[in-house]
Amino acid sequence: MGSRIIHSIIGNKIAKALSIEYKTVFLLGCIAPDAVFHTKKKTYRIS
């Protein structure tokens, strides 16, 4: 899985290439999925 830094770099390149008007919001959306941390205890089903 990519890191926040990689996702922000790629997002920045895409924003420039597509001339995205709301760049800040777009970049936030690029890194938002990386902001969630899960512990194995909570994410794995315990039988």
DSSP file (Angstrom, degrees, kcal/mol; ACC not computed):
  #  RESIDUE AA STRUCTURE BP1 BP2  ACC     N-H-->O    O-->H-N    N-H-->O    O-->H-N    TCO  KAPPA ALPHA  PHI   PSI    X-CA   Y-CA   Z-CA
    1    1 A M              0   0    0      0, 0.0     0, 0.0     0, 0.0     0, 0.0   0.000 360.0 360.0 360.0 137.8    0.0    0.0    0.0
    2    2 A G        -     0   0    0      1,-0.1     2,-0.1     2,-0.1     0, 0.0  -0.235 360.0-119.2 -70.1 160.8    1.3    3.5   -0.9
    3    3 A S     >  -     0   0    0      1,-0.1     4,-2.5     0, 0.0     5,-0.2  -0.458  26.6-102.6 -95.4 171.4    2.1    6.1    1.7
    4    4 A R  H  > S+     0   0    0      1,-0.2     4,-2.3     2,-0.2     5,-0.2   0.885 121.9  53.2 -58.3 -39.3    0.6    9.5    2.2
    5    5 A I  H  > S+     0   0    0      2,-0.2     4,-2.3     1,-0.2    -1,-0.2   0.935 109.7  46.0 -65.3 -46.5    3.6   11.1    0.6
    6    6 A I  H  > S+     0   0    0      1,-0.2     4,-2.6     2,-0.2     5,-0.3   0.924 113.4  50.1 -61.8 -44.5    3.4    9.0   -2.5
    7    7 A H  H  X S+     0   0    0     -4,-2.5     4,-2.4     1,-0.2    -1,-0.2   0.877 111.5  48.2 -63.5 -37.0   -0.3    9.6   -2.8
    8    8 A S  H  X S+     0   0    0     -4,-2.3     4,-2.2    -5,-0.2    -1,-0.2   0.877 111.5  49.9 -71.9 -36.2    0.2   13.3   -2.4
    9    9 A I  H  X S+     0   0    0     -4,-2.3     4,-2.0     2,-0.2    -2,-0.2   0.945 114.8  43.3 -64.8 -47.9    2.9   13.4   -5.0
   10   10 A I  H  X S+     0   0    0     -4,-2.6     4,-2.4     1,-0.2    -2,-0.2   0.915 114.0  51.6 -64.2 -42.8    0.8   11.5   -7.6
   11   11 A G  H  X S+     0   0    0     -4,-2.4     4,-2.7    -5,-0.3    -1,-0.2   0.887 108.3  51.9 -60.4 -39.9   -2.2   13.6   -6.7
   12   12 A N  H  X S+     0   0    0     -4,-2.2     4,-2.1     2,-0.2    -1,-0.2   0.910 109.9  48.6 -63.7 -42.7   -0.3   16.8   -7.3
   13   13 A K  H  X S+     0   0    0     -4,-2.0     4,-2.4     2,-0.2    -2,-0.2   0.899 113.1  47.6 -64.3 -40.9    0.9   15.6  -10.7
   14   14 A I  H  X S+     0   0    0     -4,-2.4     4,-2.4     2,-0.2    -2,-0.2   0.918 110.1  52.6 -65.4 -43.3   -2.7   14.6  -11.7
   15   15 A A  H  X>S+     0   0    0     -4,-2.7     5,-2.1     1,-0.2     4,-0.5   0.893 112.6  44.9 -60.7 -40.5   -4.0   18.0  -10.4
   16   16 A K  H ><5S+     0   0    0     -4,-2.1     3,-0.7     3,-0.2    -1,-0.2   0.927 113.3  49.6 -68.2 -44.5   -1.4   19.8  -12.6
   17   17 A A  H 3<5S+     0   0    0     -4,-2.4    -2,-0.2     1,-0.2    -1,-0.2   0.855 119.5  37.0 -64.0 -35.7   -2.1   17.7  -15.6
   18   18 A L  H 3<5S-     0   0    0     -4,-2.4    -1,-0.2    -5,-0.2    -2,-0.2   0.411 104.4-126.8 -97.7   1.5   -5.8   18.1  -15.4
   19   19 A S  T <<5 -     0   0    0     -3,-0.7     2,-0.3    -4,-0.5    -3,-0.2   0.934  33.1-162.4  50.9  52.6   -5.8   21.7  -14.3
   20   20 A I      < -     0   0    0     -5,-2.1     3,-0.4    -6,-0.2    -1,-0.2  -0.495  11.9-151.5 -69.8 128.2   -8.0   20.9  -11.3
   21   21 A E  S    S+     0   0    0     -2,-0.3     2,-1.1     1,-0.3     3,-0.2   0.919  90.2  46.3 -69.3 -46.2   -9.5   24.1   -9.9
   22   22 A Y     >  +     0   0    0      1,-0.2     4,-2.1     2,-0.1    -1,-0.3  -0.588  69.1 161.0 -99.4  71.4   -9.9   23.0   -6.3
   23   23 A K  H  >  +     0   0    0     -2,-1.1     4,-2.9    -3,-0.4     5,-0.2   0.869  68.7  55.0 -62.6 -41.3   -6.4   21.5   -5.9
   24   24 A T  H  > S+     0   0    0     -3,-0.2     4,-2.1     1,-0.2    -1,-0.2   0.924 110.9  44.6 -61.0 -45.3   -6.4   21.6   -2.1
   25   25 A V  H  > S+     0   0    0      2,-0.2     4,-2.0     1,-0.2    -1,-0.2   0.899 113.2  51.8 -65.8 -41.0   -9.7   19.6   -1.8
   26   26 A F  H  X S+     0   0    0     -4,-2.1     4,-1.4     1,-0.2    -2,-0.2   0.932 110.5  47.5 -61.2 -46.6   -8.5   17.2   -4.5
   27   27 A L  H  X S+     0   0    0     -4,-2.9     4,-1.5     1,-0.2    -1,-0.2   0.862 108.4  55.2 -65.6 -35.6   -5.2   16.5   -2.6
   28   28 A L  H  X S+     0   0    0     -4,-2.1     4,-1.6    -5,-0.2    -1,-0.2   0.914 107.4  50.3 -61.2 -41.8   -7.0   16.1    0.6
   29   29 A G  H  < S+     0   0    0     -4,-2.0    -1,-0.2     1,-0.2    -2,-0.2   0.799 105.8  57.5 -65.3 -28.9   -9.1   13.4   -1.1
   30   30 A C  H  < S+     0   0    0     -4,-1.4    -1,-0.2     1,-0.2    -2,-0.2   0.856 117.6  30.7 -69.7 -35.1   -5.9   11.7   -2.3
   31   31 A I  H >< S+     0   0    0     -4,-1.5     3,-1.1    -3,-0.2     4,-0.4   0.561  94.1  92.2-102.3  -8.8   -4.5   11.3    1.2
   32   32 A A  G >< S+     0   0    0     -4,-1.6     3,-1.7     1,-0.3     4,-0.2   0.877  82.5  55.5 -56.0 -43.1   -7.8   10.9    3.2
   33   33 A P  G >  S+     0   0    0      0, 0.0     3,-0.8     0, 0.0    -1,-0.3   0.794 103.1  57.9 -62.4 -24.2   -7.8    7.0    2.9
   34   34 A D  G <  S+     0   0    0     -3,-1.1    -2,-0.2     1,-0.2   -30,-0.1   0.584  89.5  74.6 -78.9  -9.2   -4.3    7.0    4.5
   35   35 A A  G <  S+     0   0    0     -3,-1.7     2,-0.5    -4,-0.4    -1,-0.2   0.519  77.2  90.6 -82.4  -4.6   -5.5    8.8    7.6
   36   36 A V    <   -     0   0    0     -3,-0.8     2,-0.5    -4,-0.2     0, 0.0  -0.805  57.6-166.8 -97.9 128.0   -7.3    5.7    9.0
   37   37 A F        -     0   0    0     -2,-0.5     2,-0.4     2,-0.0    -2,-0.0  -0.950   4.0-170.6-114.8 132.6   -5.4    3.4   11.3
   38   38 A H        -     0   0    0     -2,-0.5     2,-0.3     4,-0.0     3,-0.0  -0.935  14.7-140.4-120.2 143.7   -6.7    0.0   12.2
   39   39 A T    >>  -     0   0    0     -2,-0.4     4,-1.9     1,-0.1     3,-0.8  -0.780  23.7-122.6 -97.4 150.0   -5.4   -2.4   14.7
   40   40 A K  H 3> S+     0   0    0     -2,-0.3     4,-1.9     1,-0.3    -1,-0.1   0.859 111.2  61.3 -58.3 -35.4   -5.4   -6.1   13.9
   41   41 A K  H 34 S+     0   0    0      1,-0.2    -1,-0.3     2,-0.2     5,-0.1   0.866 111.5  37.1 -60.5 -37.8   -7.5   -6.7   17.0
   42   42 A K  H <4 S+     0   0    0     -3,-0.8    -1,-0.2     1,-0.1    -2,-0.2   0.761 118.8  46.7 -87.3 -26.3  -10.3   -4.5   15.6
   43   43 A T  H  < S+     0   0    0     -4,-1.9     2,-0.4     2,-0.1    -2,-0.2   0.699  97.7  74.7 -94.4 -19.5  -10.1   -5.4   11.9
   44   44 A Y  S  < S-     0   0    0     -4,-1.9     2,-0.3    -5,-0.2    -5,-0.0  -0.774  85.0-117.0 -97.1 138.3   -9.8   -9.2   12.1
   45   45 A R        -     0   0    0     -2,-0.4     2,-0.6     1,-0.0    -2,-0.1  -0.544  23.2-146.1 -74.0 130.0  -12.9  -11.3   12.9
   46   46 A I              0   0    0     -2,-0.3    -1,-0.0     1,-0.1    -5,-0.0  -0.870 360.0 360.0 -99.1 120.9  -12.5  -13.2   16.1
   47   47 A S              0   0    0     -2,-0.6    -1,-0.1     0, 0.0    -2,-0.0   0.431 360.0 360.0 -95.5 360.0  -14.3  -16.6   15.9
